[in-house]
Amino acid sequence: MAAVASLKEIAGLIGFHMKETVNYLDTETGEAVTIAREVLCAVEDGEDEEEEEDVPGWQDEEWETAREILGTNRYVRLPDSAEIPEWRWMSDFAGTMAKPGQREELWRALSGPKAHRRFRSAVRDLGVERAWLAHRDAELLRFAAEWLSALGIGWRE
C-alpha cells in the first residue's frame, strides 16, 4: 500500500520552519518527522554513540530516527522556507486587492530589501492580514499537494 501523508501537517511544517530543526517525510508510512539539527549533525559526524550517553531517555527515539534518516533512502527532507515561492504568493495576493491604493502599497512593500517584513507590516496596516493568511495557507496546501504528488505520495486533508 502506498504511503499517505497529512496534507495539513506537511503544509504546516513547510510554512513554519525553525532553524534548529529539519523536517522529513517517511516515504514508506507518510509520517512527518522533525529532528533537531544538532542530533543529525552528531549522528552524521559519528558522535552519536558518545553524545547519546548524555541525553535523557526520552530523546532515544530521536537519535534512532536520525540514524535511520541518514542510513536509508526512506526519508525525504521537506522543503524549507527558502524553497517556497512566497514572494510570488505575496505579489499575487497584492494583485487581488480591489482598492488600487492597497494594491500599490503592497507591491511597493515588495520592492527592495526586507520585502517580507515590509509586506507583513503593510498587510497589518491595511487590515487585510486575515485575507493574506488565508491566501498563504491555500498556497501552502497547493504547494504541499504538488510536492507530495511529485514524490508519488498520496495525501489526505
Backbone as a printed PyTorch tensor [residue, N CA C, xyz], in Angstrom:
tensor([[[ 0.8360, -1.1790,  0.0000],
         [ 0.0000,  0.0000,  0.0000],
         [ 0.8870,  1.2520,  0.0000]],

        [[ 0.5400,  2.2040, -0.8220],
         [ 1.3280,  3.4440, -0.9310],
         [ 1.1300,  4.3070,  0.3140]],

        [[ 2.1660,  5.0560,  0.6310],
         [ 2.1150,  5.9500,  1.7890],
         [ 1.1300,  7.0800,  1.5410]],

        [[ 0.4830,  7.5100,  2.6210],
         [-0.4570,  8.6290,  2.5680],
         [-0.0800,  9.5790,  3.6960]],

        [[ 0.1110, 10.8450,  3.3530],
         [ 0.5280, 11.8490,  4.3400],
         [-0.6170, 12.8080,  4.6380]],

        [[-0.5380, 13.4600,  5.7710],
         [-1.4920, 14.5050,  6.1280],
         [-1.0870, 15.7920,  5.4160]],

        [[-1.9270, 16.2440,  4.5000],
         [-1.6190, 17.4490,  3.7280],
         [-1.4720, 18.6660,  4.6360]],

        [[-2.3610, 18.8160,  5.6040],
         [-2.2880, 19.9670,  6.5110],
         [-1.0050, 19.9520,  7.3360]],

        [[-0.6100, 18.7640,  7.7920],
         [ 0.6150, 18.6700,  8.5850],
         [ 1.8370, 19.0260,  7.7380]],

        [[ 1.8970, 18.4800,  6.5360],
         [ 3.0400, 18.7540,  5.6630],
         [ 3.0890, 20.2390,  5.3070]],

        [[ 1.9530, 20.8210,  4.9310],
         [ 1.9050, 22.2440,  4.5940],
         [ 2.3110, 23.0900,  5.7940]],

        [[ 1.8520, 22.7150,  6.9760],
         [ 2.2130, 23.4520,  8.1830],
         [ 3.7030, 23.4220,  8.4660]],

        [[ 4.3150, 22.2640,  8.2830],
         [ 5.7530, 22.1410,  8.5120],
         [ 6.5540, 22.9150,  7.4630]],

        [[ 6.0730, 22.9160,  6.2320],
         [ 6.7540, 23.6760,  5.1870],
         [ 6.6370, 25.1710,  5.4630]],

        [[ 5.4690, 25.5970,  5.9220],
         [ 5.2160, 27.0210,  6.1370],
         [ 5.8040, 27.5990,  7.4030]],

        [[ 6.0580, 26.7590,  8.3820],
         [ 6.6190, 27.2360,  9.6460],
         [ 7.8510, 26.4070,  9.9480]],

        [[ 8.9690, 26.9080,  9.5000],
         [10.2200, 26.1610,  9.6250],
         [11.1140, 26.8190, 10.6700]],

        [[11.6850, 26.0170, 11.5430],
         [12.6100, 26.5320, 12.5510],
         [14.0310, 26.1520, 12.1640]],

        [[14.9670, 27.0510, 12.3850],
         [16.3650, 26.8160, 12.0070],
         [17.0050, 25.6730, 12.7910]],

        [[16.4930, 25.4090, 13.9980],
         [17.0990, 24.3930, 14.8570],
         [16.6960, 22.9670, 14.4900]],

        [[15.6990, 22.8410, 13.6120],
         [15.1990, 21.5130, 13.2750],
         [15.1640, 21.2870, 11.7640]],

        [[15.0530, 20.0160, 11.3920],
         [14.8940, 19.6270,  9.9940],
         [13.7000, 18.6820,  9.9360]],

        [[12.8300, 18.8990,  8.9570],
         [11.6350, 18.0780,  8.8030],
         [11.8140, 17.0970,  7.6530]],

        [[11.3820, 15.8760,  7.8850],
         [11.4810, 14.8190,  6.8890],
         [10.1260, 14.1430,  6.7220]],

        [[ 9.9580, 13.5020,  5.5740],
         [ 8.7950, 12.6730,  5.3140],
         [ 9.2680, 11.2380,  5.1810]],

        [[ 8.6500, 10.3540,  5.9270],
         [ 8.9160,  8.9240,  5.8050],
         [ 8.1000,  8.4530,  4.6020]],

        [[ 8.7710,  8.1140,  3.5240],
         [ 8.0780,  7.7770,  2.2790],
         [ 7.3870,  6.4130,  2.3340]],

        [[ 7.6700,  5.6250,  3.3530],
         [ 7.0030,  4.3280,  3.4970],
         [ 5.7020,  4.4440,  4.2780]],

        [[ 5.6590,  5.3700,  5.2480],
         [ 4.4710,  5.4860,  6.0980],
         [ 3.6780,  6.7730,  5.8710]],

        [[ 4.3140,  7.7830,  5.2760],
         [ 3.6610,  9.0830,  5.1020],
         [ 3.7570,  9.9560,  6.3410]],

        [[ 4.4810,  9.4990,  7.3410],
         [ 4.6210, 10.2350,  8.5960],
         [ 5.6750, 11.3330,  8.4580]],

        [[ 5.3570, 12.5020,  9.0170],
         [ 6.3230, 13.5990,  9.0680],
         [ 7.1170, 13.4770, 10.3590]],

        [[ 8.4220, 13.7410, 10.2590],
         [ 9.3120, 13.6320, 11.4130],
         [10.1350, 14.9080, 11.5150]],

        [[10.2540, 15.4260, 12.7230],
         [11.0790, 16.6070, 12.9780],
         [12.2570, 16.1800, 13.8540]],

        [[13.4580, 16.5230, 13.4000],
         [14.6780, 16.1340, 14.1100],
         [15.5150, 17.3820, 14.3770]],

        [[16.1000, 17.4540, 15.5630],
         [16.9890, 18.5680, 15.8870],
         [18.2360, 18.4930, 15.0050]],

        [[18.6290, 19.6330, 14.4270],
         [19.8420, 19.6850, 13.6080],
         [21.0590, 19.1640, 14.3700]],

        [[21.1080, 19.5140, 15.6440],
         [22.2260, 19.1070, 16.4940],
         [22.3570, 17.5800, 16.5430]],

        [[21.2350, 16.8990, 16.6460],
         [21.2410, 15.4380, 16.6880],
         [21.6810, 14.8810, 15.3380]],

        [[21.1280, 15.4310, 14.2470],
         [21.5180, 14.9700, 12.9100],
         [23.0110, 15.1490, 12.6770]],

        [[23.5420, 16.2920, 13.0650],
         [24.9780, 16.5560, 12.8790],
         [25.8250, 15.5990, 13.6940]],

        [[25.4020, 15.3210, 14.9160],
         [26.1610, 14.4030, 15.7680],
         [26.1730, 13.0030, 15.1700]],

        [[25.0320, 12.5560, 14.6680],
         [24.9650, 11.2250, 14.0520],
         [25.7970, 11.2020, 12.7770]],

        [[25.6820, 12.2490, 11.9700],
         [26.4280, 12.3340, 10.7140],
         [27.9390, 12.3290, 10.9480]],

        [[28.3630, 12.9880, 12.0190],
         [29.7890, 13.0640, 12.3400],
         [30.2870, 11.8450, 13.1220]],

        [[29.3910, 10.8810, 13.3810],
         [29.7830,  9.6890, 14.1130],
         [29.9220,  9.9030, 15.6020]],

        [[29.3890, 10.9960, 16.0870],
         [29.4970, 11.3130, 17.5130],
         [28.2910, 10.8220, 18.2990]],

        [[27.3790, 10.1390, 17.6360],
         [26.1350,  9.7650, 18.2910],
         [26.3240,  8.8230, 19.4720]],

        [[27.2830,  7.9420, 19.4040],
         [27.4860,  6.9890, 20.4990],
         [27.8520,  7.7070, 21.8010]],

        [[28.8250,  8.6160, 21.7260],
         [29.2550,  9.3100, 22.9380],
         [28.2600, 10.3850, 23.3620]],

        [[27.6550, 11.0680, 22.3860],
         [26.6860, 12.1250, 22.7000],
         [25.4240, 11.5460, 23.3220]],

        [[24.9970, 10.4010, 22.8050],
         [23.7310,  9.8260, 23.2480],
         [23.7500,  9.4550, 24.7260]],

        [[24.9110,  9.1340, 25.2450],
         [25.0010,  8.7800, 26.6570],
         [24.5980,  9.9490, 27.5560]],

        [[24.7560, 11.1680, 27.0580],
         [24.4720, 12.3560, 27.8570],
         [23.0450, 12.8750, 27.7050]],

        [[22.2370, 12.2520, 26.8670],
         [20.8710, 12.7530, 26.6640],
         [19.8780, 11.9310, 27.4590]],

        [[18.7540, 12.5720, 27.8270],
         [17.7320, 11.8480, 28.5860],
         [17.0960, 10.7320, 27.7360]],

        [[16.5580,  9.7350, 28.4050],
         [15.9610,  8.5890, 27.7370],
         [14.8490,  8.9400, 26.7710]],

        [[14.1270, 10.0130, 27.0430],
         [13.0130, 10.3800, 26.1540],
         [13.4950, 10.8320, 24.7730]],

        [[14.7830, 11.1040, 24.6260],
         [15.3160, 11.5030, 23.3260],
         [15.9060, 10.3320, 22.5380]],

        [[15.8920,  9.1460, 23.1100],
         [16.4580,  7.9720, 22.4290],
         [15.8390,  7.7570, 21.0570]],

        [[14.5220,  7.9240, 20.9690],
         [13.8230,  7.6970, 19.6970],
         [14.2990,  8.6820, 18.6220]],

        [[14.5560,  9.9310, 19.0230],
         [15.0340, 10.9240, 18.0600],
         [16.3950, 10.5200, 17.4970]],

        [[17.2800, 10.0170, 18.3510],
         [18.6020,  9.5840, 17.9010],
         [18.4780,  8.3980, 16.9550]],

        [[17.5950,  7.4630, 17.2950],
         [17.3910,  6.2970, 16.4350],
         [16.8150,  6.7130, 15.0860]],

        [[15.8710,  7.6420, 15.0970],
         [15.2820,  8.1380, 13.8470],
         [16.3390,  8.8610, 13.0180]],

        [[17.1970,  9.6370, 13.6520],
         [18.2710, 10.3380, 12.9350],
         [19.1930,  9.3260, 12.2460]],

        [[19.5100,  8.2310, 12.9260],
         [20.3440,  7.1850, 12.3100],
         [19.6460,  6.5840, 11.0900]],

        [[18.3410,  6.3680, 11.2240],
         [17.5730,  5.7920, 10.1200],
         [17.4960,  6.7620,  8.9340]],

        [[17.2990,  8.0440,  9.2260],
         [17.2270,  9.0610,  8.1710],
         [18.5280,  9.0900,  7.3750]],

        [[19.6380,  9.0860,  8.0840],
         [20.9410,  9.1850,  7.4220],
         [21.4170,  7.8580,  6.8240]],

        [[20.8560,  6.7640,  7.3010],
         [21.3230,  5.4660,  6.8530],
         [20.4680,  4.7930,  5.7920]],

        [[19.3480,  5.4140,  5.4210],
         [18.4650,  4.8140,  4.4200],
         [18.0160,  5.8710,  3.4140]],

        [[17.3550,  5.4210,  2.3660],
         [16.7530,  6.3310,  1.3820],
         [15.2620,  6.5010,  1.6360]],

        [[14.8160,  6.0670,  2.7770],
         [13.3990,  6.0490,  3.1200],
         [12.8390,  7.4420,  3.4010]],

        [[13.6840,  8.3790,  3.8040],
         [13.2310,  9.7110,  4.2200],
         [13.6140, 10.7700,  3.1970]],

        [[12.7150, 11.7310,  3.0210],
         [12.9520, 12.8580,  2.1250],
         [12.7700, 14.1360,  2.9490]],

        [[13.7450, 15.0330,  2.8360],
         [13.6520, 16.3030,  3.5700],
         [12.5410, 17.1520,  2.9780]],

        [[11.7170, 17.7280,  3.8390],
         [10.6680, 18.6290,  3.3740],
         [11.2850, 19.9360,  2.9000]],

        [[10.6710, 20.5760,  1.9270],
         [11.1690, 21.8910,  1.5080],
         [11.1290, 22.8490,  2.7030]],

        [[12.0970, 23.7460,  2.7600],
         [12.0610, 24.7420,  3.8300],
         [11.6190, 26.0820,  3.2440]],

        [[11.5940, 27.0980,  4.0760],
         [11.0640, 28.3950,  3.6530],
         [11.8050, 28.9950,  2.4630]],

        [[13.0750, 28.6580,  2.3010],
         [13.8400, 29.1950,  1.1730],
         [13.4050, 28.5750, -0.1540]],

        [[12.7000, 27.4700, -0.0960],
         [12.3150, 26.7560, -1.3080],
         [10.8760, 27.0090, -1.7510]],

        [[10.1250, 27.7690, -0.9700],
         [ 8.7480, 28.0530, -1.3760],
         [ 8.6820, 29.4290, -2.0420]],

        [[ 7.8110, 29.5960, -3.0140],
         [ 7.7360, 30.8620, -3.7560],
         [ 6.8540, 31.9060, -3.0570]],

        [[ 7.1810, 32.1840, -1.8030],
         [ 6.3240, 33.0770, -1.0220],
         [ 6.2770, 34.4930, -1.5960]],

        [[ 7.3670, 34.9810, -2.1600],
         [ 7.3400, 36.3210, -2.7380],
         [ 6.2900, 36.3820, -3.8550]],

        [[ 6.2400, 35.3370, -4.6850],
         [ 5.2340, 35.2920, -5.7550],
         [ 3.8300, 35.2640, -5.1730]],

        [[ 3.6540, 34.5160, -4.0780],
         [ 2.3360, 34.4590, -3.4400],
         [ 1.9370, 35.8350, -2.9120]],

        [[ 2.9000, 36.5540, -2.3540],
         [ 2.6080, 37.8980, -1.8510],
         [ 2.2390, 38.8240, -3.0080]],

        [[ 2.9680, 38.7420, -4.0950],
         [ 2.6790, 39.5630, -5.2660],
         [ 1.3080, 39.2280, -5.8400]],

        [[ 0.9980, 37.9480, -5.9370],
         [-0.3190, 37.5280, -6.4180],
         [-1.4230, 38.0540, -5.5040]],

        [[-1.1870, 37.9780, -4.1920],
         [-2.1770, 38.4770, -3.2310],
         [-2.3860, 39.9700, -3.4230]],

        [[-1.3000, 40.7030, -3.5840],
         [-1.4200, 42.1530, -3.7920],
         [-2.3100, 42.4370, -5.0040]],

        [[-2.1780, 41.6340, -6.0440],
         [-2.9740, 41.8130, -7.2450],
         [-4.4550, 41.5500, -7.0510]],

        [[-4.8190, 40.8750, -5.9610],
         [-6.2350, 40.6010, -5.6920],
         [-6.9290, 41.7380, -4.9620]],

        [[-6.1700, 42.7230, -4.5200],
         [-6.7700, 43.8260, -3.7660],
         [-7.6910, 44.6410, -4.6770]],

        [[-8.9180, 44.8560, -4.2110],
         [-9.9200, 45.5730, -5.0010],
         [-9.6090, 47.0670, -5.0820]],

        [[-9.0440, 47.5930, -4.0130],
         [-8.7490, 49.0300, -3.9860],
         [-7.3530, 49.2570, -4.5630]],

        [[-7.2400, 50.0680, -5.6070],
         [-5.9240, 50.3130, -6.2250],
         [-4.8670, 50.8020, -5.2340]],

        [[-5.2130, 51.6160, -4.2930],
         [-4.2370, 52.1070, -3.3190],
         [-3.6350, 50.9830, -2.5040]],

        [[-4.4550, 50.0090, -2.1420],
         [-3.9540, 48.8610, -1.3800],
         [-3.0020, 48.0330, -2.2320]],

        [[-3.3950, 47.8190, -3.4710],
         [-2.5760, 47.0340, -4.3940],
         [-1.1880, 47.6640, -4.5210]],

        [[-1.1510, 48.9540, -4.7950],
         [ 0.1280, 49.6440, -4.9820],
         [ 0.9660, 49.6360, -3.7040]],

        [[ 0.3120, 49.8220, -2.5590],
         [ 1.0600, 49.8320, -1.3000],
         [ 1.7190, 48.4740, -1.0430]],

        [[ 0.9980, 47.4050, -1.3220],
         [ 1.5710, 46.0660, -1.1260],
         [ 2.6850, 45.7920, -2.1280]],

        [[ 2.4980, 46.1820, -3.3700],
         [ 3.5620, 45.9800, -4.3610],
         [ 4.7930, 46.8140, -4.0130]],

        [[ 4.5750, 48.0390, -3.5280],
         [ 5.6970, 48.8940, -3.1180],
         [ 6.4650, 48.2290, -1.9650]],

        [[ 5.7320, 47.6260, -1.0370],
         [ 6.3650, 46.9510,  0.1040],
         [ 7.2410, 45.7900, -0.3650]],

        [[ 6.8910, 45.2000, -1.5010],
         [ 7.6340, 44.0470, -2.0060],
         [ 8.9100, 44.4100, -2.7600]],

        [[ 9.1070, 45.6770, -3.0300],
         [10.3120, 46.0530, -3.7670],
         [11.3960, 46.4980, -2.7860]],

        [[12.5910, 46.0740, -3.0480],
         [13.7150, 46.4670, -2.2070],
         [13.9930, 45.4740, -1.0940]],

        [[14.9380, 45.8570, -0.2270],
         [15.3510, 44.9640,  0.8630],
         [14.2550, 44.7930,  1.9140]],

        [[14.3040, 43.6710,  2.6130],
         [13.3630, 43.3380,  3.6880],
         [11.9110, 43.3600,  3.2180]],

        [[11.6910, 42.8640,  2.0010],
         [10.3590, 42.8800,  1.4030],
         [ 9.3500, 42.0880,  2.2380]],

        [[ 9.7480, 40.9460,  2.7490],
         [ 8.8140, 40.1360,  3.5310],
         [ 8.3370, 40.8980,  4.7650]],

        [[ 9.2700, 41.5090,  5.4520],
         [ 8.9280, 42.2520,  6.6690],
         [ 8.0240, 43.4420,  6.3390]],

        [[ 8.3770, 44.1910,  5.2950],
         [ 7.5590, 45.3490,  4.9150],
         [ 6.1750, 44.9230,  4.4410]],

        [[ 6.1060, 43.8020,  3.7280],
         [ 4.8150, 43.2970,  3.2630],
         [ 3.9290, 42.9310,  4.4520]],

        [[ 4.4790, 42.1920,  5.4160],
         [ 3.6930, 41.8060,  6.5980],
         [ 3.1970, 43.0420,  7.3430]],

        [[ 4.0280, 44.0530,  7.4420],
         [ 3.6360, 45.2920,  8.1000],
         [ 2.5170, 45.9970,  7.3210]],

        [[ 2.6640, 46.0580,  5.9980],
         [ 1.6460, 46.7050,  5.1640],
         [ 0.3170, 45.9580,  5.2420]],

        [[ 0.3750, 44.6500,  5.2620],
         [-0.8360, 43.8350,  5.3580],
         [-1.5760, 44.1500,  6.6550]],

        [[-0.8360, 44.2700,  7.7570],
         [-1.4530, 44.6200,  9.0420],
         [-2.0260, 46.0290,  8.9900]],

        [[-1.2490, 46.9750,  8.4840],
         [-1.6970, 48.3700,  8.4230],
         [-2.9580, 48.5350,  7.5700]],

        [[-3.0740, 47.7540,  6.5260],
         [-4.2320, 47.8400,  5.6290],
         [-5.4310, 47.0420,  6.1400]],

        [[-5.2240, 46.2690,  7.1850],
         [-6.3250, 45.4940,  7.7490],
         [-6.7110, 44.2740,  6.9120]],

        [[-5.7590, 43.7440,  6.1330],
         [-6.0600, 42.5910,  5.2800],
         [-5.2300, 41.3680,  5.6850]],

        [[-4.8010, 41.3470,  6.9360],
         [-3.9430, 40.2620,  7.4040],
         [-4.6410, 38.9000,  7.3400]],

        [[-5.9080, 38.8490,  7.7330],
         [-6.6370, 37.5670,  7.6760],
         [-6.7370, 37.0590,  6.2340]],

        [[-7.0180, 37.9720,  5.3240],
         [-7.1230, 37.5770,  3.9170],
         [-5.7690, 37.0670,  3.4100]],

        [[-4.6900, 37.7470,  3.7940],
         [-3.3570, 37.3050,  3.3840],
         [-3.0490, 35.9230,  3.9380]],

        [[-3.3350, 35.7090,  5.2230],
         [-3.0340, 34.4180,  5.8360],
         [-3.8540, 33.3000,  5.1970]],

        [[-5.1040, 33.5730,  4.8510],
         [-5.9310, 32.5730,  4.1590],
         [-5.3460, 32.2670,  2.7820]],

        [[-4.9040, 33.3080,  2.0760],
         [-4.2810, 33.1310,  0.7540],
         [-3.0030, 32.3000,  0.8830]],

        [[-2.1660, 32.6400,  1.8620],
         [-0.9010, 31.9250,  2.0770],
         [-1.1610, 30.4720,  2.4380]],

        [[-2.1330, 30.2350,  3.3120],
         [-2.4600, 28.8570,  3.7040],
         [-2.9160, 28.0350,  2.4960]],

        [[-3.7470, 28.6310,  1.6400],
         [-4.2160, 27.9300,  0.4420],
         [-3.0350, 27.6090, -0.4820]],

        [[-2.1150, 28.5640, -0.6230],
         [-0.9390, 28.3350, -1.4690],
         [-0.0280, 27.2630, -0.8760]],

        [[ 0.1250, 27.2610,  0.4500],
         [ 0.9390, 26.2240,  1.0970],
         [ 0.3340, 24.8400,  0.8790]],

        [[-0.9850, 24.7330,  0.9850],
         [-1.6530, 23.4560,  0.7480],
         [-1.4380, 22.9990, -0.6960]],

        [[-1.5690, 23.9270, -1.6270],
         [-1.3650, 23.5980, -3.0400],
         [ 0.0950, 23.1590, -3.2820]],

        [[ 1.0380, 23.9030, -2.7040],
         [ 2.4620, 23.5800, -2.8490],
         [ 2.7560, 22.1910, -2.2710]],

        [[ 2.2390, 21.9210, -1.0670],
         [ 2.4650, 20.6320, -0.4120],
         [ 1.8510, 19.4970, -1.2240]],

        [[ 0.6510, 19.7030, -1.7650],
         [-0.0120, 18.6670, -2.5690],
         [ 0.8130, 18.3580, -3.8220]],

        [[ 1.3280, 19.3960, -4.4670],
         [ 2.1570, 19.1910, -5.6580],
         [ 3.4560, 18.4790, -5.3100]],

        [[ 4.0580, 18.8580, -4.1890],
         [ 5.3120, 18.2320, -3.7640],
         [ 5.0910, 16.7560, -3.4600]],

        [[ 4.0370, 16.4390, -2.7110],
         [ 3.7320, 15.0410, -2.3800],
         [ 3.4280, 14.2420, -3.6570]],

        [[ 2.6430, 14.8130, -4.5460],
         [ 2.2970, 14.1250, -5.7870],
         [ 3.5420, 13.8320, -6.6200]],

        [[ 4.4830, 14.7830, -6.6570],
         [ 5.7320, 14.5770, -7.4110],
         [ 6.5430, 13.4170, -6.8400]],

        [[ 6.3970, 13.1700, -5.5540],
         [ 7.0900, 12.0470, -4.9040],
         [ 6.3150, 10.7380, -5.0260]],

        [[ 5.0840, 10.8190, -5.5330],
         [ 4.2410,  9.6350, -5.6120],
         [ 3.6180,  9.2680, -4.2670]],

        [[ 3.5230, 10.2520, -3.3770],
         [ 2.9260, 10.0350, -2.0520],
         [ 1.5110, 10.5720, -2.0840]],

        [[ 0.5670,  9.7490, -1.6230],
         [-0.8120, 10.1870, -1.5160],
         [-0.9790, 11.1210, -0.3290]],

        [[-2.0860, 11.8320, -0.2990],
         [-2.3270, 12.7210,  0.8280],
         [-3.8050, 12.7570,  1.1700]],

        [[-4.0510, 13.0820,  2.4270],
         [-5.4110, 13.2410,  2.9370],
         [-5.4980, 14.6280,  3.5570]],

        [[-6.6770, 15.1700,  3.5700],
         [-6.8750, 16.5010,  4.1640],
         [-6.5450, 16.3990,  5.6040]]])
